[in-house]
Amino acid sequence: MEDPRAAARALAQQDPGWVYDLWLKYWAHGGSADIFEFDAYLRGYTERDPFELRILAWAIEDLTATAGTNPPSVRPRRSRAGRA
C-alpha cells in the first residue's frame, strides 16, 4: 500500500481547508491524532502507528467519494461564520 500522506498533501495544496475536513473523517474512522498532530503527520514531521495510514486512506476515500467529480478546490464549502 502506498503512503496516503502524499495524496493528502497534494489535495491540501489545492485547498488548505481540506485538511480540517480530512481530519474530521480520519477522527470519525478512529484516528487518534488531534488536528495539530494530524497536520504534522501529513507533512512527515511525526510518525504514527502504521494502522493510522490505513485510517487516513479510508478518510481520503470517503472525502473524494463525497466530493464526486469535483476536486476539493471547487466543491462547495460550509460556512464557518458564527462558530465560537
Buried (B, 14 or more C-beta within 10 A) or exposed (E): EEEBBEBBBEBBEEBEEBBEBBBBBBBEBEBEBEEEBBBBBBEEEEEBEEEBBBBBBBBBBBBBEEBEEEEBBEBEEEEEEEEE
